Amino acid sequence: MNEQKLCEHLRSIEEVRISKDYVCEECIRQHTEWMHLRTCQTCGVTLCCDNSPEKHMTKHYHKSKHPVIASAEPGERWLWCYPDEQFIEY
């Protein structure tokens, strides 16, 4: 990672958190389906992506203001910062 070009939120990530539970608890609770999962790097919650009908991770960001998420998909290694709209693979 080229840290000089990274926003402060991405630079602050020391260890990427990925959930071992491969479900969106909000989708299960609401009886909806998800496409892909993302893990919040602040609190560790794993929720569905924006391609999913309910977009739970983006709703989580707007409510919590937790800035960075990681893909929880097998084989994907990337982070996204909501406020700075910055993407990085790691």
Sequence and secondary structure as in RCSB ss.txt:
>XXXX:A:sequence
MNEQKLCEHLRSIEEVRISKDYVCEECIRQHTEWMHLRTCQTCGVTLCCDNSPEKHMTKHYHKSKHPVIASAEPG
ERWLWCYPDEQFIEY
>XXXX:A:secstr
  GGGS HHHHT SS    S  S HHHHHHT   S EEEETTT  EEE TTSSS HHHHHHHHH   EEEE STT
  EEEETTTTEEEE 
